[in-house]
Amino acid sequence: MTTTQGQNAHYLADYRPYPFVLTATRMTFELHPQATRVVTALSLAPRDPQQAEDLVLDGGKGVKLVSLTIDGVAPDPSRIIRREETLTISAAALPPHPFLLETAVQIDPSANTAFEGLYISNGMFCTQCEAEGFRHITFYPDRPDVMATFHVTIDSDLPVLLSNGNPVGQSQGRAEWHDPWPKPSYLFALVAGDLVAVSDSFTTRSGRRVALNVWVRPGDQDRAGFAMESLVKSMSWDEAVYGREYDLDVFNIVAVDDFNMGAMENKGLNIFNSKLVLASPDTATDTDYDRIEAVIAHEYFHNWTGNRITCRDWFQLCLKEGLTVFRDQQFTSDLRSAAVKRIEDVQALRARQFREDQGPLAHPPRPDRYEEINNFYTATVYEKGAEVIGMLKRLVGDDGYRRALDLYFDRHDGDAATIEDWLQVFQDATGRDLTQFKRWYTDAGTPRLSLAEDWQPGDTGGTLTLTFTQDNPPTPGQTQKSPRVIPVAVGLIGPNGDEIVPTQVLEMTEASQSFSFDGLGARPVVSALRGFSAPVTLSRPLDDATRAFLLAHDTDPFARWEAGRDLALSALTAASRGQAVSGDYVDAIGHLIADGNADPAFRALCLNLPGEEEIATRLSSQGIVPVPDAIHVAREALARRIAETHLDLLSRLYDDMAVPGPYRPDASDAARRSLRHAVLALLTRIDGGERAEILFGIAGNMTERMAALTALLRRGLGQAELAALHDQFAGNRLVMDKWFGIQPMAAPPAQAVQIAHALSQRKDFDWKNPNRFRALIGGLSANHAGFHAADGSGYDFVANWLLRMDPLNPQIAARMSTAFETWTRYDAGRRARALTALERIAAADGLSRNTSEMVSRMIAAGS
């Protein structure tokens, strides 16, 4: 087995400032598909003129040096050392005063299949420089704490030439851009191609008019309107809620077909994966619209939390990403249902981040080491980073949070900041000591919280004592951990269903801590961890009857949903082990279905059963080896039982939730559709698929089509509908991504690998496109019992494609390798087959550092 684990490690403790100060960068691009010439002039000065140091610039092996001068003079070639990823100029060749370093290089964008740096997507030049892509464009101090103003000239006969900042010159075949705000190289962007703009404007609160453009390929402009609407809403919201005003004359968004990420916040020129820009009722689902709105906001909010204030080094990545995720979550909560948004965020956190915490890829939000930084764009950095900020806000209050954020923007505007800077701002603004709270940033793993209750009746009222105990389990590299600060929001509900103690936040700082409530007339039911007040797992002795009571009466939407989720998981874990299942959950869900006062989107969330991966996680946490096939059978059986028990009620609800009139992506209509489709998924288990076939035939939008098709495919039906969808949308790349992804994901497990293999042989499986590759490989990985097929065929299929993708696009291969993340939890046969697949990947000649690090860590978990 070949591995590079540990050979390329970077450590937080090794940080030192760059020994040179860079104030200005001027670049000229002469674009050519195979031979782009880049001339770069850097205004540099020694940080300490008394300390002579070599000048080390980052530069990938695809960057060909043509010339280099210092203050116009070429240095002695012996003073220049070129290595695979760096260019070093000896201190002896450098003046002790400010100087101008000019380089000319040549690069080949057409050969750039990794989509890092400057590359070509269907004839369009575009860039992706975060985290370390700029070094594939030119030689540069490619690190986030080196910030400079940029002046960029682009020479090309392409009609649209874009870069960061404001346009300062335009002529035939040439465009000039100037960004007056100092930025690190990872925020550089360039786009050149045949594009058209959907345009609007925004007037800031100080009266400045900002030109807004969403650039798309000709023919796509009718699908960019919603993205523009979302941008305007984001700009208005950030002014109103955070007091942040946009700071350039123009804001550009470009939709790109080939993109490794979702989107990128480059200053003034956001580059987006086209699936997060383009939307129309015929081609996009409600989920697509939600994501477009959220991601447009996220990247715009980065203008202040990421651009104006960036991170000092990549160890601080959660500073910009966690804060910006938290801000986009607030934005969506304000525009749509806050309760539903909170539940959806928790579902995503548990599905992705808890899984990371419990496996070999566990790391703290701020790690202290990494080998390949692209592997740390994780749910822990993003989603858990946001949860940590949510806890901080809960602890200091809304006013304290606003004071701290205002101080953060005032104090660190133009800085490359650290987590210590962030916490110091809160301490200074609120007077609170956050020394212990910092462990949320430095410790990996999900704390396990247990709750014990003690009820003591009395003549003048009883006393309920709640004792919480926290356990912080070992994770790779961290075996011993001290207690954390955990805010636990609780409420008390009386036997009659009335709330007798509204939500209080209990602040836990010790390994075990007790809190008492006095003067209670009768023993209440405890509603704990309301609003998911901390990213922990909570264990408490709770029977199904009490869970059903909470589902019926809890006033906190998250806690109410959680009670139903626990009821469902209790039934599903029992059934997957061959045990009898009580009717408590089925009865309770019937009451919820009939509750016409509840938000339809909330009812939909409650009707959607826990996924098979979530059931496996619950079993594993109980020390039980999950059996994927048994889990699948149990989940299908419970869905049928709900449908059969509540057939009449569900049938009426399905009809009642039909949305009249033309499609609108607003929250109200989307909520009704989500409930209708949750009901359809249940009814299709018992009606032979008639309703789904009818809905697909009359569907007026893609949301209904995909809901109907998914329901049919899960029953082994839907082939005619698949063919119809393909015939209608074969030329639409984003719809076809859905078409490729839904088939292995929704297939009966026994057919999933066979279907994925057949799809991979099609001519229109453009596997080099990240979206298409993610659709197929991710679709199979999401089919729990299909991917974990006992014969190992799912493991072999994914491993084969990872090995094929890795030489071309290591980022995508590494990210998709996380399909194997939980391999150690299964039976001996599956573990052996998964390990064989992982070792085969690890042993491949020339395996990238990205994939090698991920696979090595997963293999190590089995030893």
C-alpha positions in Angstrom: 0.0 0.0 0.0 1.3 3.5 -0.9 0.4 6.4 1.3 1.6 10.0 1.7 -0.1 10.4 5.1 2.0 12.8 7.2 4.5 13.6 4.5 3.0 17.0 3.5 1.5 18.1 6.9 1.0 21.7 7.7 0.8 22.8 11.4 -1.0 25.7 13.0 1.9 26.1 15.4 4.3 26.7 12.5 2.6 29.9 11.4 4.8 32.9 10.8 4.0 36.1 8.9 5.2 36.3 5.4 8.6 38.0 5.4 7.6 40.5 2.7 4.9 43.1 2.5 2.9 43.1 -0.8 0.9 46.3 -1.4 -0.1 46.2 -5.1 -0.5 43.6 -7.8 -0.8 44.4 -11.5 -1.6 41.6 -14.0 -2.0 41.3 -17.7 -3.6 38.2 -19.3 -3.2 37.5 -23.0 -5.7 34.7 -23.2 -5.1 31.7 -25.4 -6.6 28.2 -24.9 -3.3 26.4 -24.9 -0.8 29.2 -24.3 -2.1 32.0 -22.1 0.6 34.5 -21.2 0.4 36.1 -17.7 2.5 39.1 -16.8 2.5 40.0 -13.1 4.1 43.0 -11.3 4.3 42.8 -7.5 5.1 45.8 -5.4 7.1 44.2 -2.5 9.1 45.3 0.5 11.0 43.4 3.1 9.0 43.2 6.3 12.2 43.6 8.3 14.9 45.4 6.1 17.6 44.3 8.7 16.7 40.6 8.2 17.6 39.4 4.7 15.4 36.5 3.7 14.7 34.5 0.5 11.6 35.3 -1.4 9.6 32.1 -1.8 6.7 32.2 -4.3 4.1 29.5 -4.8 3.8 28.2 -8.4 2.4 24.9 -9.7 4.3 22.7 -12.1 2.1 23.8 -15.0 3.4 27.4 -14.7 6.2 27.9 -17.2 8.5 30.8 -16.3 9.3 33.0 -19.3 11.1 35.9 -17.7 11.7 37.5 -14.3 13.1 40.9 -13.4 13.7 42.8 -10.1 13.3 46.6 -10.7 13.6 45.9 -14.4 16.8 43.9 -14.2 17.1 40.1 -14.6 18.9 38.5 -11.6 21.7 36.0 -11.9 19.9 32.7 -12.8 21.9 30.9 -10.1 19.9 33.0 -7.6 16.6 31.4 -8.7 15.6 28.0 -7.6 12.6 26.3 -9.3 11.0 23.4 -7.5 7.8 21.5 -8.3 5.5 23.9 -6.4 7.7 26.9 -5.5 10.0 29.5 -7.0 12.7 30.8 -4.6 14.7 34.0 -5.2 17.8 34.2 -3.1 18.0 37.0 -0.5 21.3 38.0 -2.2 19.4 39.0 -5.3 16.9 41.2 -3.4 17.3 44.9 -2.4 16.8 45.8 1.2 14.1 48.4 0.2 10.8 48.3 -1.7 11.1 46.8 -5.1 9.1 45.7 -8.1 9.1 42.0 -9.1 7.9 41.3 -12.6 7.3 37.8 -14.0 6.0 36.5 -17.3 4.7 33.0 -17.4 2.8 30.7 -19.8 0.0 28.3 -18.8 -2.3 25.9 -20.7 -5.9 26.4 -19.5 -7.2 23.8 -22.0 -5.2 21.1 -20.1 -6.5 22.1 -16.7 -9.0 19.2 -15.9 -8.7 19.8 -12.1 -10.6 23.1 -12.5 -8.1 24.9 -10.1 -6.6 28.2 -11.3 -7.5 29.3 -14.9 -9.3 26.7 -17.0 -11.8 26.5 -19.8 -15.4 25.4 -19.5 -17.2 24.9 -22.8 -15.1 27.6 -24.5 -15.3 30.1 -21.5 -12.2 31.0 -19.5 -12.8 31.0 -15.8 -11.0 30.7 -12.5 -11.2 29.0 -9.2 -8.5 30.1 -6.8 -9.7 29.0 -3.3 -7.9 27.5 -1.6 -4.6 27.3 -3.5 -5.6 27.7 -7.2 -3.9 31.0 -7.8 -0.5 29.3 -7.8 -1.5 27.5 -11.0 -1.8 30.9 -12.7 1.4 32.6 -11.8 4.2 32.8 -9.2 2.8 34.5 -6.1 2.7 34.4 -2.2 -0.5 32.3 -2.4 -1.7 32.6 1.2 -4.7 34.4 2.7 -2.7 36.8 5.0 -0.9 38.4 2.0 -3.4 41.1 0.8 -2.9 43.6 -2.0 -4.9 45.8 -4.4 -5.3 44.3 -7.9 -5.2 46.0 -11.3 -6.0 43.5 -14.1 -5.8 43.8 -17.9 -7.4 41.2 -20.1 -6.5 40.9 -23.7 -8.8 38.6 -25.8 -11.2 38.7 -28.7 -14.0 37.2 -26.6 -16.9 39.5 -26.1 -17.1 39.6 -22.3 -14.0 40.1 -20.1 -14.5 40.3 -16.4 -12.4 40.5 -13.2 -12.6 41.7 -9.7 -13.5 45.3 -8.6 -14.6 48.1 -10.9 -14.2 48.4 -14.6 -11.7 51.2 -15.4 -11.1 50.7 -19.1 -12.8 49.0 -22.0 -11.8 48.8 -25.7 -11.9 46.4 -28.6 -10.2 43.2 -27.3 -9.2 44.6 -24.0 -10.7 45.3 -20.5 -9.2 46.7 -17.4 -10.4 46.2 -13.9 -9.3 47.7 -10.6 -10.1 46.4 -7.1 -9.3 49.1 -4.5 -9.9 46.8 -1.6 -6.8 44.7 -0.6 -7.5 41.0 -1.0 -5.6 37.7 -0.9 -5.0 35.8 -4.1 -7.6 33.2 -3.4 -10.3 35.9 -4.0 -9.0 36.7 -7.5 -11.3 35.9 -10.4 -11.4 36.2 -14.2 -14.0 35.2 -16.7 -13.9 35.6 -20.4 -16.5 34.2 -22.9 -19.6 34.6 -24.9 -22.0 35.7 -22.2 -25.2 37.7 -21.8 -26.2 39.6 -18.7 -29.5 39.8 -16.8 -29.1 43.2 -15.2 -30.6 45.3 -12.4 -29.4 47.8 -9.9 -29.4 48.4 -6.1 -29.2 51.7 -4.3 -27.4 51.4 -0.9 -28.6 53.1 2.2 -26.0 55.8 1.7 -27.4 56.5 -1.8 -24.8 54.7 -3.9 -26.1 53.0 -7.0 -24.6 49.5 -7.7 -24.9 47.9 -11.1 -25.9 44.2 -10.8 -25.3 41.5 -13.4 -26.0 37.8 -13.6 -23.9 36.5 -16.6 -25.1 33.4 -18.3 -24.7 31.6 -21.7 -26.9 32.8 -24.5 -30.3 31.1 -24.2 -30.1 30.8 -20.4 -31.2 34.4 -19.5 -34.8 33.4 -18.9 -33.6 31.2 -16.0 -31.5 33.8 -14.2 -34.3 36.1 -12.8 -34.7 34.3 -9.5 -30.9 34.6 -8.8 -31.1 38.3 -9.4 -34.1 38.6 -7.0 -32.2 36.7 -4.4 -29.2 39.0 -4.7 -31.3 42.1 -4.2 -32.9 40.6 -1.2 -29.5 39.6 0.2 -28.1 43.1 -0.2 -31.2 44.7 1.5 -31.1 42.1 4.4 -27.4 42.6 5.1 -27.9 46.3 5.4 -31.0 46.0 7.7 -29.7 43.2 10.0 -25.9 43.6 10.1 -25.5 47.2 8.9 -23.2 46.1 6.0 -23.3 48.1 2.8 -21.8 47.0 -0.5 -18.6 48.8 -1.4 -18.0 48.6 -5.2 -19.7 50.1 -8.2 -20.7 46.7 -9.7 -21.5 43.2 -8.5 -21.2 40.4 -11.0 -22.3 36.8 -10.8 -21.3 34.3 -13.5 -22.8 30.8 -14.1 -20.2 28.2 -15.0 -21.0 24.6 -16.1 -17.7 23.0 -14.9 -17.1 23.9 -11.2 -15.9 21.9 -8.3 -17.7 23.8 -5.7 -21.2 25.3 -5.3 -20.0 28.9 -5.7 -17.2 31.3 -4.9 -17.2 34.7 -3.2 -14.5 36.4 -5.3 -14.6 40.1 -4.5 -17.2 41.7 -6.8 -17.2 38.7 -9.2 -18.9 35.7 -7.7 -18.5 32.5 -9.8 -21.3 30.0 -9.4 -21.9 26.5 -10.4 -24.7 26.9 -13.0 -27.1 24.7 -11.0 -27.1 27.4 -8.3 -28.1 30.2 -10.7 -30.3 28.8 -13.4 -33.9 28.1 -12.4 -37.3 27.9 -14.1 -40.5 26.1 -13.0 -40.0 23.6 -15.8 -36.4 22.7 -14.9 -35.8 23.4 -11.2 -37.4 22.0 -8.0 -38.5 23.9 -4.9 -35.2 22.6 -3.3 -33.3 24.1 -6.2 -34.9 27.5 -5.6 -34.3 27.3 -1.9 -30.6 26.5 -2.5 -30.2 29.3 -5.1 -31.6 31.8 -2.7 -29.4 30.6 0.2 -26.2 30.3 -1.8 -26.6 33.7 -3.5 -27.0 35.1 0.0 -24.1 33.2 1.4 -21.6 34.3 -1.3 -22.8 37.9 -1.1 -22.5 37.9 2.7 -18.9 36.9 2.3 -18.2 40.4 1.0 -17.8 41.4 4.7 -17.3 38.0 6.4 -14.6 36.6 4.3 -13.5 39.4 1.9 -13.2 42.6 3.9 -12.2 40.5 6.8 -10.6 37.3 5.7 -8.8 34.5 7.6 -5.1 34.7 8.5 -4.4 31.1 7.4 -6.4 28.1 6.3 -6.6 26.8 9.8 -9.0 29.7 10.5 -11.3 28.7 7.6 -14.3 28.2 9.9 -14.0 31.9 10.9 -15.3 33.0 7.5 -17.3 30.0 6.6 -19.0 29.2 9.9 -20.0 32.9 10.4 -21.3 33.2 6.8 -23.3 30.0 7.0 -24.8 31.3 10.2 -25.7 34.5 8.4 -27.3 32.8 5.5 -29.3 30.6 7.9 -30.6 33.7 9.6 -31.5 35.2 6.2 -33.5 32.1 5.1 -35.2 31.9 8.5 -36.3 35.5 8.1 -37.6 35.0 4.6 -39.2 31.6 5.1 -40.3 29.5 8.1 -37.8 29.8 10.9 -38.9 26.6 12.5 -38.7 24.5 9.3 -35.3 26.0 8.5 -34.0 25.1 11.9 -35.1 21.5 11.6 -33.7 21.2 8.1 -30.3 22.6 9.3 -30.2 20.1 12.1 -31.1 17.3 9.7 -28.2 18.3 7.5 -25.8 18.6 10.4 -26.6 15.2 11.8 -26.5 13.6 8.3 -23.0 15.0 7.4 -21.3 16.5 10.4 -22.2 14.0 13.1 -21.0 11.3 10.7 -17.7 13.1 10.3 -17.4 13.4 14.1 -18.0 9.7 14.7 -15.5 8.5 12.1 -11.9 8.6 11.0 -12.3 12.0 9.4 -13.2 13.8 12.6 -11.5 17.1 13.2 -12.3 20.3 15.1 -13.8 23.4 13.4 -10.3 24.8 13.7 -7.9 21.9 13.0 -4.2 22.2 14.1 -2.9 20.3 11.1 -3.8 19.3 7.6 -2.1 17.8 4.6 -4.4 19.0 1.8 -6.5 22.0 2.6 -9.1 21.2 0.0 -10.1 18.2 2.2 -11.1 20.5 5.0 -14.0 22.1 3.2 -16.2 20.0 5.4 -19.5 20.0 7.3 -17.5 20.5 10.5 -15.9 23.7 9.2 -19.2 25.0 7.7 -22.2 23.6 9.5 -20.7 23.0 12.9 -18.8 26.3 12.6 -22.3 27.9 12.2 -23.6 26.0 15.2 -20.8 27.3 17.4 -21.7 30.9 16.5 -25.3 30.2 17.2 -24.4 29.0 20.7 -22.3 32.1 21.2 -25.2 34.3 20.2 -27.5 32.3 22.5 -25.0 32.8 25.4 -24.4 36.6 25.0 -27.9 37.5 23.8 -29.1 39.4 20.7 -27.8 42.8 22.0 -24.4 41.3 23.0 -24.1 39.6 19.6 -24.8 42.8 17.7 -22.3 44.8 19.8 -19.7 42.2 19.2 -20.3 42.1 15.4 -20.2 45.8 15.1 -16.9 45.8 17.0 -15.6 42.9 14.8 -16.3 44.9 11.6 -14.8 48.1 13.0 -11.7 46.5 14.5 -10.8 44.0 11.8 -11.9 45.6 8.5 -9.0 44.9 6.1 -7.5 42.3 8.4 -6.7 38.6 8.1 -8.1 37.5 11.4 -8.0 34.4 13.7 -10.4 32.6 16.0 -8.7 34.3 18.9 -9.5 37.7 17.3 -13.1 36.7 16.9 -13.5 35.5 20.5 -11.6 38.6 21.9 -14.2 40.8 20.2 -17.0 39.0 22.1 -15.1 39.3 25.4 -14.5 43.0 24.9 -18.0 43.7 23.8 -19.8 41.6 26.5 -17.3 41.2 29.3 -17.7 37.4 29.2 -14.8 35.0 29.6 -14.8 32.7 26.6 -11.7 30.6 27.5 -13.7 27.4 28.1 -16.0 28.1 25.1 -13.0 28.1 22.8 -12.9 24.3 23.2 -15.8 24.2 20.7 -13.2 25.4 18.1 -10.3 23.3 19.1 -11.9 19.9 20.1 -13.2 17.4 17.7 -16.2 15.2 18.3 -19.9 15.5 19.2 -20.4 15.8 23.0 -22.8 13.2 24.4 -25.2 14.6 26.9 -27.3 12.5 29.2 -30.3 13.7 31.3 -31.6 12.2 34.6 -34.7 13.5 36.3 -35.5 13.5 40.0 -39.0 14.4 41.1 -39.8 15.2 44.8 -43.4 16.1 45.6 -44.1 18.5 48.4 -47.0 20.1 50.3 -46.4 23.5 48.7 -45.3 22.2 45.3 -42.9 19.6 44.0 -39.3 20.0 42.9 -37.9 18.7 39.7 -34.1 18.3 39.5 -32.5 17.8 36.1 -29.0 16.4 36.1 -27.0 16.7 32.9 -23.8 14.8 32.3 -21.5 15.4 29.4 -19.1 13.0 27.8 -16.6 14.1 25.2 -15.5 10.9 23.4 -12.0 10.4 22.0 -11.4 11.2 18.3 -8.3 10.8 16.2 -5.5 12.6 17.8 -7.5 13.8 20.8 -8.1 11.2 23.5 -8.6 13.3 26.6 -11.0 16.3 26.6 -12.2 18.7 29.2 -15.9 19.7 29.6 -17.3 22.3 27.3 -19.8 25.1 27.7 -23.1 23.7 26.6 -26.3 25.9 26.5 -29.2 23.6 27.1 -32.6 25.1 26.4 -35.4 23.5 28.3 -39.1 24.0 29.0 -41.6 22.2 31.2 -45.0 20.9 30.0 -47.8 20.0 32.4 -49.8 16.7 32.4 -52.7 18.5 30.6 -50.4 19.7 27.7 -50.0 23.3 28.9 -46.5 24.8 29.1 -45.8 25.7 32.7 -42.2 26.8 32.4 -41.3 28.5 29.2 -37.9 28.1 27.5 -34.9 28.7 29.8 -31.3 28.3 28.8 -29.3 26.3 31.3 -25.6 26.9 31.0 -23.6 23.7 31.6 -19.9 24.2 32.3 -19.0 21.1 34.3 -18.9 17.3 33.5 -22.1 16.9 35.6 -24.4 19.6 36.7 -27.9 19.8 38.3 -30.6 22.4 37.9 -33.8 22.5 40.0 -37.3 23.8 39.4 -39.5 24.4 42.5 -43.1 25.0 43.3 -44.5 22.7 40.6 -48.1 21.4 41.1 -47.5 18.1 39.3 -44.6 16.3 37.7 -44.1 17.9 34.3 -42.8 16.5 31.1 -39.4 17.9 30.2 -38.8 19.4 26.7 -35.1 19.4 26.4 -32.6 20.8 23.9 -35.2 23.1 22.5 -34.2 24.7 19.2 -31.3 22.3 19.2 -29.5 24.7 21.4 -26.2 22.9 21.1 -24.7 20.4 18.6 -24.8 17.4 21.0 -26.5 14.0 21.2 -29.0 13.8 24.1 -29.7 10.5 25.9 -32.6 10.3 28.3 -34.9 7.6 29.6 -38.0 8.3 27.6 -40.7 5.9 26.6 -42.8 6.0 23.5 -45.8 7.3 25.3 -43.9 10.3 26.5 -42.5 10.9 23.0 -46.0 10.8 21.6 -47.1 13.3 24.3 -44.3 15.7 23.3 -45.1 15.3 19.6 -48.7 16.3 20.4 -48.1 19.1 22.9 -44.6 20.6 22.8 -44.7 24.3 21.9 -41.1 24.3 20.5 -41.2 23.2 16.9 -37.8 21.5 16.9 -38.5 19.6 20.1 -41.9 18.5 18.8 -40.3 17.3 15.5 -37.5 15.6 17.5 -40.1 13.7 19.6 -41.6 12.3 16.4 -38.2 11.5 15.0 -37.3 9.6 18.1 -40.6 7.7 18.0 -39.9 6.8 14.4 -36.3 5.7 15.1 -37.4 3.7 18.1 -39.8 1.8 15.8 -37.4 1.4 12.9 -34.4 0.2 15.0 -36.7 -2.4 16.7 -38.1 -3.5 13.3 -34.7 -3.8 11.7 -33.7 -6.2 14.5 -36.8 -8.3 13.9 -38.6 -7.0 17.0 -42.3 -6.1 17.2 -43.2 -2.5 16.7 -45.7 -0.7 18.9 -48.4 1.4 17.3 -47.5 4.6 19.2 -45.7 6.2 16.3 -48.3 5.3 13.8 -51.1 6.7 16.0 -49.1 9.8 16.8 -48.4 10.6 13.2 -52.1 10.2 12.4 -52.9 13.0 14.9 -50.2 15.2 13.2 -51.6 14.5 9.7 -55.0 15.7 10.9 -53.7 18.9 12.5 -54.7 21.5 10.0 -53.3 24.3 12.1 -49.7 23.0 11.8 -47.4 24.5 9.1 -47.6 22.2 6.0 -43.8 22.2 5.7 -43.5 21.2 9.3 -46.0 18.3 8.8 -44.0 17.2 5.8 -40.8 17.0 7.8 -42.6 14.9 10.4 -44.1 12.6 7.7 -40.7 11.9 6.1 -39.3 8.9 7.8 -35.7 8.9 9.0 -33.3 7.8 6.3 -31.6 4.4 6.3 -28.2 6.0 7.0 -29.7 7.7 10.1 -31.2 4.4 11.3 -27.8 2.7 10.9 -26.2 5.5 12.9 -28.7 5.1 15.7 -28.1 1.3 15.8 -24.3 1.8 15.8 -24.5 4.3 18.7 -26.3 1.5 20.6 -23.5 -0.9 20.0 -25.5 -2.8 17.4 -24.1 -3.8 14.0 -26.5 -2.4 11.4 -27.7 -4.6 8.6 -28.5 -2.4 5.5 -30.9 -4.8 3.9 -32.9 -5.3 7.2 -33.0 -1.5 7.7 -34.4 -1.0 4.2 -37.1 -3.7 4.7 -38.0 -2.2 8.1 -38.3 1.3 6.7 -40.5 0.2 3.8 -42.7 -1.8 6.1 -43.3 1.1 8.4 -44.1 3.4 5.5 -46.7 0.9 4.3 -48.2 0.5 7.7 -48.7 4.3 8.0 -50.2 4.5 4.6 -52.6 1.6 5.3 -53.6 2.8 8.7 -54.3 6.4 7.6 -55.3 5.8 4.0 -58.5 7.9 4.1 -56.8 10.8 5.9 -53.8 10.7 3.7 -55.9 10.6 0.5 -57.9 13.7 1.6 -54.7 15.5 2.5 -53.1 14.7 -0.8 -56.1 16.3 -2.6 -56.3 19.2 -0.2 -52.6 20.2 -0.7 -52.8 20.6 -4.4 -51.6 24.0 -5.3 -53.8 25.9 -7.8 -52.6 28.3 -10.4 -49.2 28.9 -11.9 -46.0 27.7 -10.1 -44.5 30.1 -7.6 -41.3 29.3 -5.6 -42.5 31.1 -2.5 -42.5 29.5 1.0 -46.3 29.1 1.2 -46.8 27.2 -2.1 -43.5 25.2 -1.6 -44.8 24.1 1.9 -48.0 22.8 0.5 -46.2 20.9 -2.3 -43.7 19.4 0.2 -46.6 18.0 2.3 -48.4 16.7 -0.7 -45.3 14.9 -1.9 -44.6 13.4 1.5 -48.1 12.0 1.4 -47.6 10.7 -2.1 -44.4 8.9 -1.1 -46.5 7.0 1.5 -49.5 6.3 -0.7 -47.4 5.0 -3.6 -46.4 2.1 -1.3 -49.9 0.7 -1.5 -51.7 2.2 -4.5 -49.6 0.6 -7.3 -48.3 4.0 -8.3 -51.5 5.3 -9.9 -51.4 8.7 -8.2 -47.7 9.2 -9.0 -48.3 8.3 -12.6 -51.1 10.8 -12.9 -49.2 13.5 -11.2 -46.2 13.0 -13.5 -48.5 13.2 -16.5 -50.2 16.5 -15.5 -47.3 18.1 -13.6 -46.8 21.7 -14.4 -43.4 22.0 -12.8 -40.2 20.0 -12.2 -40.9 19.8 -8.4 -44.0 17.7 -9.1 -42.3 15.6 -11.8 -39.4 14.7 -9.6 -41.6 13.9 -6.6 -43.8 11.6 -8.7 -40.8 10.0 -10.4 -39.0 9.3 -7.1 -42.1 7.7 -5.7 -42.4 5.4 -8.7 -38.7 4.4 -8.9 -38.8 3.4 -5.2 -41.4 0.9 -6.2 -39.4 -0.4 -9.2 -41.7 1.5 -11.5 -41.3 4.7 -13.6 -39.5 3.5 -16.7 -42.0 5.2 -19.0 -41.7 8.4 -17.0 -37.9 8.3 -17.1 -38.0 8.0 -20.8 -40.4 10.9 -21.1 -38.2 13.1 -19.0 -35.2 12.2 -21.0 -36.9 12.9 -24.3 -38.1 16.3 -23.2 -34.9 17.5 -21.5 -32.1 15.7 -23.1 -30.5 19.0 -24.0 -30.7 20.5 -20.6 -27.6 19.7 -18.6 -29.0 20.4 -15.2 -32.2 18.4 -15.6 -30.1 15.5 -17.0 -28.0 15.7 -13.8 -31.2 15.0 -11.9 -32.0 12.2 -14.3 -28.7 10.5 -13.7 -28.8 11.0 -10.0 -32.3 9.9 -9.1 -32.1 6.5 -10.7 -29.5 4.8 -8.5 -30.6 6.8 -5.5 -34.3 5.8 -5.6 -33.7 2.3 -7.1 -34.6 -0.9 -5.1 -31.3 -1.7 -3.5 -30.8 -5.0 -5.3 -30.8 -3.1 -8.6 -28.9 0.0 -7.7 -25.4 -1.0 -8.7 -26.6 -2.5 -11.9 -28.5 0.7 -12.8 -25.5 2.9 -11.9 -23.2 0.7 -14.1 -25.6 0.9 -17.1 -25.8 4.7 -16.7 -22.0 5.0 -16.5 -21.8 3.4 -20.0 -24.0 6.0 -21.7 -22.5 8.4 -24.1 -24.1 11.3 -22.2 -22.5 10.4 -19.0 -20.0 13.2 -19.1 -18.0 12.0 -16.1 -15.4 14.8 -16.4 -18.1 17.3 -15.5 -18.2 17.5 -11.6 -22.0 17.9 -11.5 -22.6 14.8 -13.7 -20.0 12.7 -11.7 -21.5 13.8 -8.4 -25.0 13.0 -9.6 -24.3 9.4 -10.5 -21.7 8.4 -7.8 -23.5 10.4 -5.2 -26.8 8.9 -6.2 -25.5 5.4 -5.6 -23.7 6.3 -2.4 -27.0 7.8 -1.1 -28.8 4.4 -1.7 -27.7 3.0 1.7 -28.5 -0.7 1.1 -27.5 -0.5 -2.5 -24.0 1.0 -1.9 -23.5 -1.3 1.0 -24.5 -4.4 -1.0 -23.2 -7.5 0.7 -21.2 -8.7 -2.3 -19.2 -5.5 -2.3 -20.3 -4.5 -5.8 -21.2 -1.0 -4.6 -17.8 -0.5 -3.1 -16.0 -1.7 -6.2 -18.1 0.5 -8.5 -17.4 3.7 -6.6 -13.7 2.7 -6.1 -13.3 2.2 -9.9 -14.7 5.6 -10.7 -12.6 7.4 -8.0 -9.5 5.9 -9.5 -10.5 7.1 -12.9 -11.4 10.6 -11.7 -8.4 11.2 -9.4 -5.7 11.9 -12.1 -8.0 14.5 -13.7 -9.8 16.1 -10.8 -8.4 15.2 -7.3 -10.7 17.5 -5.5 -13.8 15.7 -6.7 -12.3 12.2 -6.2 -11.3 13.0 -2.6 -14.7 14.5 -1.7 -16.7 11.6 -3.2 -14.4 9.1 -1.3 -16.3 10.0 1.8 -18.9 7.4 0.7 -16.6 4.9 2.5 -16.5 7.0 5.7 -18.6 4.6 7.9 -17.3 1.3 6.5 -16.1 0.1 9.9 -19.6 0.0 11.5 -20.8 -2.9 9.4 -20.4 -6.7 9.5 -17.2 -8.5 8.9 -18.0 -9.4 5.3 -18.8 -5.8 4.3 -15.8 -4.5 6.2 -13.5 -6.8 4.4 -14.8 -5.8 1.0 -14.8 -2.1 1.8 -11.2 -2.4 3.0 -10.1 -4.2 -0.1 -11.6 -1.3 -2.2 -9.9 1.4 -0.1 -6.6 -0.4 -0.2 -6.9 -0.7 -3.9 -7.4 3.1 -4.2 -4.5 3.8 -1.8 -2.1 1.6 -3.8 -2.7 3.3 -7.1 0.4 4.8 -8.7 0.4 8.6 -8.7 -2.6 8.9 -6.4 -3.2 12.6 -5.6 -2.4 14.0 -2.2 -6.1 14.9 -1.9 -7.4 11.4 -2.2 -4.5 9.7 -0.5 -5.0 11.7 2.7 -8.7 10.8 2.8 -8.3 7.1 2.0 -5.4 6.7 4.4 -7.4 8.2 7.3 -10.3 5.9 6.6 -8.1 2.8 6.3 -6.5 3.7 9.6 -9.9 3.6 11.3 -10.0 -0.1 10.8 -6.7 -0.9 12.5 
